Amino acid sequence: MFRAGHNKRKTDTRHMITGILKETGNENRVPMLPGEAAILKKMGVEVLVESHAGEKAYASDKDFENAGAVIAGRDKIIASADMLLTVNPPLADDMASFRPEQVILTVLNPVENSFWLEKARLKGLTVMALDLIPRTTRAQAMDILSSMATVSGYKAVLDAASLLPRFFPMFMSAAGTIKPSRVLILGAGVAGLQALAISRKLGAVVEVFDVRSAVKEEVKSLGGKFIEVEGASEDSAAGGYAVEQSEEFLQRQKAKIAESIAKADIVITTAQIPGKKAPVLISEEMIKAMRNGSVIIDLAAATGGNTPLTKNNEIIYYNGVTIVGNSSLQSTLPSDASKMYGKNVYNFLQLIINKEGNINLNWEDDLVKGSCITHNGEIVHERLK
């Protein structure tokens, strides 16, 4: 049930089959909830769901069945599906069961999953990376990175507040005055701005650093103080992402961050560069200068982290500072995170499923082309070639 744009479609009267696989490990999300599965069914797509796939996101097998989906085993789904939906790349053990030309929609994270990607290429899979969809106005409704960053930015502040041995807001009582906590946020993307908004609602004083001057007004409008370092390189073609900076700028940046971090109770770091290791913005010396009991939440942990001490999915205690490396905070709010993720997936599927309910990859569509990583045994993504 697969065809690339402009190729003649195979004659086949059965409906295209989409499979929803259960995530493994500590992942609690599901790539699509019953509501979106029901909409796919109305589009003429058969939906197979692995048993208990939605359990951790509070969606039962019965909920999926009521939406018109069929509950099946993992092996049957992989053997039958024309397209597979996942949150994270499927297990490497599944690779032998896949068929050439099967389409996999997932959050790839190519830096972390380069070995898996090479195996997928050799297998002849068509891998669509939902985290590499070009960030254009038309793509906003399917921007999974922004949706999940909203969740992680929110949760980062709540986790930091639970770990900090001090209050967030200012308190005045007969026992004296408690000063408000100071929060430093590195990176004013979606996660950073969400963290700013929640920190302010909890009563903290917030400073925000970003190399992109365009976000200054957004930071100020949410009640944060923007830390500006002159001479940053910006690239309009980077799709709103930060880009690599000159050594001279990095030195000025380091001095500014060191000045603010020494006063901070909480630091939330979100800085990442697509396809590369996360920049190290906080040195070991800066951490030593922080107050005892301070907390760092590093959301860039999966790509190396913004501190040299960060370890993904671990909490490190160093010189009185708690360093939390967690790039999957969105998994800790699985119900709403899955709802947002599934809606983004459905919006993307409308680009690649035709009126007959079959896959049609139109390579002239910049969003389809920009998110496709492997096809016909080749790496086709320009940035990853």
VMD Tcl script that draws the C-alpha trace (Angstrom):
set ca {
  {0.00 0.00 0.00}
  {2.98 2.26 -0.53}
  {3.80 4.54 -3.36}
  {6.08 7.52 -3.77}
  {4.65 10.62 -5.39}
  {4.15 10.39 -9.16}
  {4.69 6.60 -9.28}
  {1.88 4.37 -10.42}
  {-0.01 2.91 -7.45}
  {-0.18 -0.82 -7.05}
  {-3.62 -2.32 -7.70}
  {-4.80 -3.43 -4.26}
  {-8.30 -3.29 -2.83}
  {-7.40 -3.77 0.84}
  {-7.03 -0.83 3.18}
  {-3.60 0.42 4.16}
  {-2.61 -0.83 7.63}
  {-1.04 1.39 10.26}
  {0.48 -0.19 13.34}
  {0.86 1.44 16.76}
  {3.64 -0.23 18.73}
  {4.05 -0.34 22.48}
  {7.04 1.66 23.74}
  {9.75 -0.02 25.79}
  {11.83 0.91 28.83}
  {10.77 3.96 30.82}
  {8.74 5.52 27.99}
  {5.15 6.05 29.13}
  {3.73 7.75 26.05}
  {1.89 6.13 23.16}
  {2.22 7.56 19.62}
  {-1.54 7.92 19.19}
  {-4.54 7.82 21.55}
  {-7.92 6.29 20.64}
  {-9.34 9.64 19.51}
  {-6.82 10.03 16.69}
  {-7.02 6.30 15.88}
  {-10.74 6.75 15.28}
  {-10.08 9.58 12.83}
  {-7.58 7.42 10.92}
  {-10.21 4.71 10.71}
  {-12.61 7.21 9.11}
  {-9.90 8.01 6.54}
  {-10.03 4.39 5.38}
  {-6.94 3.25 7.30}
  {-6.91 0.01 9.27}
  {-5.31 0.55 12.69}
  {-3.58 -2.26 14.60}
  {-2.53 -1.54 18.17}
  {-0.13 -3.64 20.20}
  {-1.76 -4.98 23.35}
  {-1.28 -2.64 26.35}
  {0.40 0.01 24.14}
  {-1.61 2.81 25.76}
  {-1.67 1.44 29.29}
  {0.90 3.85 30.77}
  {-0.86 6.77 29.08}
  {-4.18 5.68 30.64}
  {-5.71 4.41 27.36}
  {-6.90 0.80 27.61}
  {-7.11 -1.82 24.88}
  {-10.90 -1.51 25.20}
  {-10.67 2.23 24.48}
  {-8.78 1.49 21.26}
  {-11.24 -1.22 20.26}
  {-14.15 1.17 20.81}
  {-12.36 3.58 18.45}
  {-12.32 0.91 15.71}
  {-8.75 -0.30 16.15}
  {-7.76 -3.98 16.35}
  {-5.59 -5.18 19.24}
  {-2.82 -7.52 18.10}
  {0.58 -8.90 19.06}
  {3.79 -7.10 18.18}
  {4.94 -9.72 15.64}
  {1.64 -9.62 13.77}
  {1.62 -5.83 13.64}
  {5.17 -5.62 12.27}
  {4.41 -8.34 9.71}
  {1.14 -6.74 8.55}
  {1.61 -2.97 8.77}
  {2.50 -0.75 5.84}
  {3.35 2.02 8.30}
  {4.44 1.90 11.95}
  {3.97 4.70 14.47}
  {6.32 4.94 17.46}
  {7.54 7.56 19.92}
  {11.10 6.22 19.95}
  {12.80 4.08 17.29}
  {11.67 0.44 17.61}
  {13.94 -2.08 19.28}
  {16.96 -3.19 17.27}
  {15.70 -6.76 17.85}
  {12.65 -5.90 15.71}
  {14.78 -5.04 12.69}
  {14.90 -8.59 11.35}
  {11.08 -8.65 11.21}
  {10.70 -5.44 9.20}
  {10.12 -5.44 5.45}
  {11.78 -3.21 2.86}
  {9.61 -0.19 2.03}
  {7.79 -0.21 5.36}
  {7.37 3.34 6.61}
  {8.31 4.18 10.20}
  {7.25 7.48 11.78}
  {9.25 8.17 14.93}
  {11.27 10.72 16.87}
  {14.66 9.72 15.58}
  {17.22 11.82 17.48}
  {19.89 10.94 14.87}
  {22.85 11.76 17.14}
  {21.78 9.18 19.72}
  {20.37 6.60 17.29}
  {22.89 6.63 14.44}
  {23.55 2.87 14.74}
  {19.82 2.07 14.56}
  {19.44 4.39 11.57}
  {22.18 2.60 9.64}
  {20.47 -0.75 10.24}
  {17.17 0.76 9.05}
  {18.87 2.03 5.89}
  {20.36 -1.37 5.12}
  {16.93 -2.94 5.67}
  {15.41 -0.60 3.09}
  {13.00 1.09 5.51}
  {11.55 4.53 4.82}
  {12.21 6.40 8.07}
  {10.31 9.64 8.66}
  {11.84 11.64 11.54}
  {9.14 13.67 13.21}
  {11.77 15.66 15.10}
  {13.34 16.88 11.85}
  {10.23 18.30 10.19}
  {11.24 21.74 8.83}
  {10.08 24.38 11.30}
  {7.97 26.53 9.01}
  {4.62 28.20 9.57}
  {2.85 25.40 7.71}
  {4.51 22.82 9.95}
  {3.39 24.28 13.28}
  {0.45 21.89 13.60}
  {2.81 18.91 13.36}
  {5.76 20.33 15.32}
  {6.38 17.54 17.81}
  {9.48 19.23 19.22}
  {7.48 22.27 20.26}
  {4.67 20.20 21.75}
  {7.02 18.04 23.79}
  {9.14 21.05 24.78}
  {6.03 22.63 26.26}
  {5.61 19.57 28.47}
  {9.28 19.30 29.47}
  {9.63 23.03 30.21}
  {6.61 22.86 32.52}
  {7.78 19.71 34.28}
  {11.38 20.93 34.64}
  {10.26 23.75 36.91}
  {8.06 21.48 39.04}
  {10.89 18.97 39.46}
  {13.34 21.74 40.32}
  {10.93 23.16 42.90}
  {10.59 19.74 44.55}
  {14.39 19.35 44.78}
  {15.23 22.90 45.89}
  {15.54 23.22 49.69}
  {14.08 26.74 49.48}
  {10.79 28.41 48.54}
  {10.14 29.80 45.07}
  {8.11 32.90 46.04}
  {8.91 35.62 48.56}
  {7.31 35.08 51.97}
  {6.83 37.69 54.68}
  {5.92 36.46 58.14}
  {6.57 37.00 61.82}
  {9.54 34.68 61.37}
  {11.09 37.09 58.89}
  {11.22 37.58 55.14}
  {12.12 34.80 52.73}
  {13.63 36.11 49.50}
  {12.30 34.69 46.20}
  {14.38 32.07 44.45}
  {16.40 33.07 41.41}
  {16.05 30.99 38.25}
  {18.41 31.09 35.28}
  {17.15 29.60 32.00}
  {19.62 28.87 29.20}
  {17.77 28.78 25.89}
  {14.53 30.64 25.15}
  {12.94 28.13 22.84}
  {9.55 26.61 23.61}
  {10.83 24.70 26.66}
  {12.70 27.71 28.00}
  {9.74 30.06 27.59}
  {7.40 27.56 29.24}
  {9.86 27.19 32.13}
  {10.00 30.98 32.40}
  {6.20 31.27 32.54}
  {5.82 28.59 35.23}
  {8.75 29.94 37.29}
  {7.19 33.39 37.30}
  {3.80 31.97 38.31}
  {5.52 30.32 41.26}
  {7.02 33.66 42.26}
  {10.68 33.31 41.25}
  {12.93 36.00 39.81}
  {13.96 34.76 36.35}
  {16.83 35.55 34.00}
  {16.96 34.07 30.50}
  {19.89 33.71 28.13}
  {19.67 32.98 24.39}
  {21.92 33.75 21.43}
  {18.87 34.73 19.33}
  {18.00 38.37 19.85}
  {14.57 37.77 18.31}
  {13.32 36.14 21.51}
  {14.12 39.14 23.73}
  {10.62 40.61 23.56}
  {9.01 37.23 24.29}
  {11.17 36.85 27.40}
  {10.29 40.34 28.63}
  {6.58 39.83 27.95}
  {6.60 36.78 30.26}
  {8.28 38.70 33.06}
  {11.85 37.52 32.58}
  {15.07 39.50 32.32}
  {16.89 38.85 29.04}
  {20.67 38.47 29.30}
  {22.15 39.90 26.14}
  {25.59 39.13 24.73}
  {26.51 41.16 21.67}
  {27.90 39.63 18.49}
  {25.90 36.40 18.26}
  {25.67 34.67 14.90}
  {22.14 34.13 13.67}
  {20.96 32.23 10.62}
  {17.49 32.77 9.17}
  {17.82 29.43 7.40}
  {18.23 27.58 10.70}
  {14.48 27.36 11.18}
  {14.49 29.14 14.52}
  {17.24 27.01 16.02}
  {20.42 28.34 17.56}
  {23.58 28.00 15.45}
  {27.23 27.49 16.32}
  {29.06 30.61 17.52}
  {32.55 32.09 17.18}
  {35.18 31.46 19.86}
  {35.23 35.18 20.74}
  {31.49 35.19 21.32}
  {31.68 31.99 23.37}
  {34.15 33.63 25.76}
  {31.87 36.64 26.28}
  {28.92 34.31 26.70}
  {30.79 32.25 29.31}
  {31.56 35.36 31.37}
  {27.92 36.51 31.33}
  {26.58 33.08 32.28}
  {29.15 32.75 35.10}
  {27.99 36.06 36.53}
  {24.33 34.99 36.58}
  {24.85 31.39 37.63}
  {26.64 32.38 40.82}
  {23.42 34.07 41.96}
  {21.01 31.37 40.77}
  {19.18 28.83 42.91}
  {17.91 26.92 39.88}
  {19.37 26.60 36.38}
  {17.30 25.06 33.58}
  {19.27 24.35 30.41}
  {17.64 23.66 27.05}
  {20.32 24.57 24.49}
  {20.70 22.14 21.58}
  {21.96 22.30 17.99}
  {20.16 19.92 15.61}
  {22.29 16.98 14.48}
  {25.18 17.85 16.81}
  {26.21 17.47 20.44}
  {24.68 19.97 22.82}
  {26.96 22.95 23.59}
  {28.59 22.92 27.04}
  {27.47 26.25 28.50}
  {28.13 25.59 32.19}
  {31.68 24.72 33.19}
  {32.74 22.77 36.26}
  {34.12 26.01 37.72}
  {30.70 27.67 37.36}
  {29.04 24.78 39.19}
  {31.56 25.11 42.03}
  {30.54 28.78 42.36}
  {26.84 27.95 42.83}
  {25.13 28.05 46.22}
  {24.80 24.85 48.25}
  {21.43 23.26 47.56}
  {21.13 24.71 44.07}
  {19.62 22.63 41.28}
  {20.43 22.22 37.57}
  {17.84 20.59 35.30}
  {19.56 19.72 32.02}
  {17.01 19.07 29.26}
  {19.77 18.57 26.68}
  {21.09 15.45 28.42}
  {20.31 13.07 25.53}
  {22.71 14.92 23.23}
  {25.52 15.29 25.76}
  {24.14 17.93 28.09}
  {24.90 21.60 28.68}
  {27.27 20.79 31.57}
  {30.34 18.51 31.47}
  {28.96 16.54 34.43}
  {25.49 15.78 33.06}
  {24.54 12.11 32.65}
  {21.31 11.31 30.87}
  {18.61 9.77 33.07}
  {20.74 10.24 36.16}
  {20.92 12.63 39.11}
  {24.43 13.75 40.03}
  {25.37 15.47 43.28}
  {28.45 17.65 42.95}
  {29.82 20.17 45.43}
  {26.39 20.71 46.98}
  {24.64 21.09 43.62}
  {22.04 18.64 42.26}
  {22.40 18.04 38.50}
  {19.43 16.30 36.88}
  {20.01 14.94 33.38}
  {16.62 14.27 31.85}
  {15.66 14.64 28.19}
  {12.39 12.75 28.58}
  {10.43 14.73 31.13}
  {7.54 14.69 28.66}
  {7.16 10.99 29.45}
  {6.27 11.90 33.05}
  {3.01 13.49 31.87}
  {2.04 10.65 29.52}
  {-1.66 11.36 29.10}
  {-1.50 14.94 27.82}
  {1.90 14.41 26.18}
  {0.46 11.49 24.17}
  {-2.56 13.57 23.23}
  {-0.35 16.35 21.87}
  {2.01 13.90 20.17}
  {-0.85 12.01 18.51}
  {-2.43 15.19 17.21}
  {0.90 16.23 15.66}
  {1.23 12.78 14.07}
  {-2.28 12.92 12.65}
  {-1.62 16.35 11.14}
  {1.52 15.00 9.47}
  {-0.27 11.88 8.22}
  {-2.66 14.09 6.28}
  {0.32 15.01 4.09}
  {1.21 11.41 3.25}
  {-2.15 9.59 3.14}
  {-4.25 10.14 0.02}
  {-8.04 10.14 -0.38}
  {-8.04 6.39 -0.97}
  {-6.37 5.85 2.41}
  {-3.00 4.83 0.97}
  {0.52 6.14 1.57}
  {1.62 8.70 -1.01}
  {4.97 10.34 -0.36}
  {5.11 13.54 -2.37}
  {8.77 14.50 -2.60}
  {7.83 17.97 -3.88}
  {6.32 18.77 -0.48}
  {9.09 20.37 1.58}
  {7.73 18.94 4.84}
  {7.63 15.38 3.51}
  {11.05 15.65 1.90}
  {12.56 17.45 4.91}
  {11.44 14.77 7.38}
  {12.41 11.70 5.33}
  {15.77 10.28 6.43}
  {16.11 6.96 4.60}
  {14.38 5.67 1.47}
  {15.23 2.86 -0.97}
  {18.34 1.95 1.02}
  {19.83 5.46 0.98}
  {20.19 8.40 3.36}
  {18.13 11.06 1.58}
  {18.11 13.83 4.20}
  {20.45 16.62 3.07}
  {21.78 17.47 6.53}
  {22.50 13.86 7.46}
  {24.05 12.65 4.20}
}
mol new
graphics top color blue
foreach p $ca { graphics top sphere $p radius 0.5 }
foreach p [lrange $ca 0 end-1] q [lrange $ca 1 end] { graphics top cylinder $p $q radius 0.2 }
display resetview
